[in-house]
Amino acid sequence: MIWQLQAFGLQSIHLGRYVVGLTIADITTQSSASVTPAPQFTNVEGTLKEIQGNMYVVEVESTQQSIRVKIGRDTAFPNGQKKIGQVIHALVFSSNGHALIVR
């Protein structure tokens, strides 16, 4: 088995059985077969329908489905806070739905 370190979409250097430069990350084991990792981020584009505390409810135009996006203290708003009815573009962690940036 090969040990790999995945942090921010990058894989670490591995030497034999040891991982070099361990930081806050997920350590996974994989067989020697090539596996394509799932994307860590998802782009969400749609109309802001509701603001429920720290959640944005976004209606995705292409699928007409609503997606809940978590907003936190570390979410960046380079163009300012958003209002209901505005079209937004968000970069969201695939694993937990937390927005990294909302434009």
ChimeraX attribute file (.defattr): number of C-alpha atoms within 10 A of each C-alpha:
attribute: neighborCount
match mode: 1-to-1
recipient: residues
	/A:1	10
	/A:2	14
	/A:3	19
	/A:4	21
	/A:5	22
	/A:6	17
	/A:7	15
	/A:8	11
	/A:9	12
	/A:10	9
	/A:11	10
	/A:12	16
	/A:13	14
	/A:14	14
	/A:15	11
	/A:16	9
	/A:17	10
	/A:18	12
	/A:19	14
	/A:20	12
	/A:21	9
	/A:22	14
	/A:23	10
	/A:24	9
	/A:25	10
	/A:26	11
	/A:27	12
	/A:28	10
	/A:29	10
	/A:30	11
	/A:31	9
	/A:32	9
	/A:33	8
	/A:34	7
	/A:35	8
	/A:36	6
	/A:37	8
	/A:38	9
	/A:39	10
	/A:40	13
	/A:41	19
	/A:42	14
	/A:43	13
	/A:44	19
	/A:45	19
	/A:46	22
	/A:47	19
	/A:48	21
	/A:49	17
	/A:50	16
	/A:51	16
	/A:52	10
	/A:53	8
	/A:54	12
	/A:55	17
	/A:56	20
	/A:57	19
	/A:58	27
	/A:59	22
	/A:60	17
	/A:61	13
	/A:62	8
	/A:63	8
	/A:64	10
	/A:65	11
	/A:66	17
	/A:67	18
	/A:68	16
	/A:69	22
	/A:70	19
	/A:71	20
	/A:72	12
	/A:73	7
	/A:74	10
	/A:75	16
	/A:76	17
	/A:77	13
	/A:78	9
	/A:79	8
	/A:80	9
	/A:81	9
	/A:82	15
	/A:83	13
	/A:84	14
	/A:85	13
	/A:86	12
	/A:87	17
	/A:88	18
	/A:89	16
	/A:90	22
	/A:91	20
	/A:92	22
	/A:93	17
	/A:94	14
	/A:95	11
	/A:96	11
	/A:97	17
	/A:98	21
	/A:99	24
	/A:100	18
	/A:101	16
	/A:102	22
	/A:103	15
